[in-house]
Amino acid sequence: MKILIALDHLRERKVSAADRALMARMLRSSDDGAATALWRRGGQKAILERMVPRAGLRETAPPPADKPGFWGYTALSARDVVQTYRYLLEKAPEAHREFVLGHLRKATRCGTDGFDQSFGIPRAVQRPWAVKQGWSGFGDAPAGPCRGAQPAAWRPDLGIGRPVLHTTGLVGEQKIVVVLTLQPAGSSFAKAAAGITALTGQLARV
């Protein structure tokens, strides 16, 4: 969802230095506060009304009517996440593509919420890559501290009461990899991260 928020903001309004800083935190370090600010400024579901047809999405729905401010309740299928990357690579204005991918290539190891985002693509394959990860349902803070400064995240919350962990992005310059997982209730972040990393490694070799 954060990639769509960024693409819409770049297209619909003059972008200030402050806006660029917000988008950098959102794309590199999965800053939810930055995403919420841009979501509200863009008209919330109006962002999807613009981006769904623009990017050719078919399986994306806005948050429930009683939760309009919760961008994380947007429903996107794996197909539409792949299509978002295709739009970014093939149809987005070059300046917008380079802005977004430039930040995804510099995704930080630690999200602003303290979770380690170096699971999946960043841990399973060698650079070059550009990544946007996602997770929810593992508590408000990680079990242990995250240290360092490498890979990052998009954080959809499906509101279904089970942990989710996703890894999405480009491997090399063109290969799109998307792995979306729903974890068993009570799963630890570390175990889920190890599982999705192993699965991503298998998929990336196909």
N, C-alpha and C positions, 0 to 999 in steps of 0.2 A: 504494500500500500504506500509506503514511503517514497518509492520510486515514482509512482503516479502523482503523488502530492508535489514532488519536486518538478516533474515535467509540466504539470499544469501551471505551477507558479511561474516557471520560466517563460511559458508561452503567453500567459494572460496579463502579466503586469510588469512594469519597470522594476527591475530587481536592484535593491540598494545593497550597500556593503553589509549592512546588518542582516538583510535577508540571506545573503550568500553565506554569512557565518552561521545562521540558523540551519540552512540546508546542509552545510558541511557537517555540523554536529549530528543532524538527523541521519545523513547517509553514511558517514564514517563510523559513528559511535552509537547509532540507534537511539538518539535522544528523543524520548517520547514527548517531553515538554515542547521541544522545537516542532515536532510533528503536529501536536495539538494546536499550537499557535498558527501554523500555516494552514491547517485543516479549517479552522474557524475563519481565517481571513479569506480563504478561497470559497467560502459558502458551504462548507461541509459536503453534503451529498451532491451539490452542484459540481464539485470537482469530478465526481464519477459520471455525471450527466454529460460532461464535456469529454472526458478521457475514454470512456467505454467505446463510443463510436469512433473516436479518433484513432485509438489503438487497435480496433477490431476485436474487442473482448466480447465473449458470449456467455460466460459463466461467472459473472461478477454481480453482486447485489450490495446495495448500501446497508448501513447499520439499521436496526429496527427503528420504527418511528418514535419509540419512547426513549431512544438512546442516540439522538442525532449527532451529539458531540463526540461519540466514541468511534473514532476512525478504525480502531482495532477490531470492531465488530463487523467490518466489511468482509463479505464472503468472496473469496477468489479460489478458483480451481487451479490445479497444476497446469492445465492447458492454458489458462489465461495468464499465469505467471510467465510461462514460456513465450506467449504472444507479446507480453509486455517487453521482454528482452528483444524479441524480433522487431517490434516497433522502434525500440531504442536504437538498434543496430541499422535498420533499413530505412526508416521513414522520419525519425525525429530530426529536427534541424541539427546540423553538424555541431554548432556551438553548444546546444543543449546536450547532445550525446556526449561530447567530450567533458562537459561539466560534470554530468552524473557519473560516467564511467571513471573519470579521474578521481572522484572521491571514493567510489567503490574499490578502486585499485589500492587505495590508501586506508582501507578499513582498519580501525584500531583493534587490538587484541581484546581490550576491555570495553564493554558498553558503559554508558554513563550510569547505569544501574548497578554496576559492579560485577556483572556476569562475564565470564570468559567466552568470547565469541569465536574462538579459533577451532571450532568443530566443523565436521563436514568437509566442504571443498578446501579450505585453507590447510587443513591437517592431512587430507587424503591425497592431494596432488601438489605438484611443484608449481611455482609461479612460471609464467604470468597468469594471474586470475584477477577477477573483479567480483566481489561478493556482497550479497545482502542476505543476512541471516534472520531468523525469527524464533522467538520462544515465548511461552507464557505458562503459568501454572506451577512454577517451581518455587514459589514464595517471593517475598519482597526483596530478599537479599541472598546471595550465594552462600553455600556452606563454608567456603574458604575464600580468601582474598584473591582477586585477579591481579596479576602483576605483568607489566610489559606493555607493548604498544604495537601489536599487529592485528588482524581481521574483524567484521561487524554485523549489524542486524536490522531486519524489518520485523516488527513484533505484532503479528495479528493475534488477537484474543478472541477465540470462537465462542466463548461463553458457555462451554459444554462441560466444564468441571473436570476435564482431564488435561494433563500437560501436553503441550504441543512443542515440537522442535523442527525447524525448517532450515535448510541450506539451499541457497539459490545463487546463480551467477554465471559468469563466463569462465571457461577454462581455455586458456590461450586467448585468441582474439575473437573467435566466432562460435565456439562450441558452447551451447547453452545447457546447463545442468540444473535441474530443479528436483529436490527431494523434500516432500512435505510429509511429516509423520505425526500421528496421534499416539501418545505414549500411554501405557497402563497407569491407572491411578496409583499414586504413591511413588512413581519412578523418581529416582534421584537424577539430578542434572548431569552428574558425571557419567552415570550408566547410560543415559539417553544419548549423551554426546558421543560416547564411544561407539554405540550402536549405529548412529547415523553416519559417523565417520567411516566405519567399515562398509556400510551400504553404499555410500558415495564413492568410495574407492573402487568398488566393483562396477558401479554404473559408469564412472569416468573412463574405465578401461574398455568399455563396449565400443 
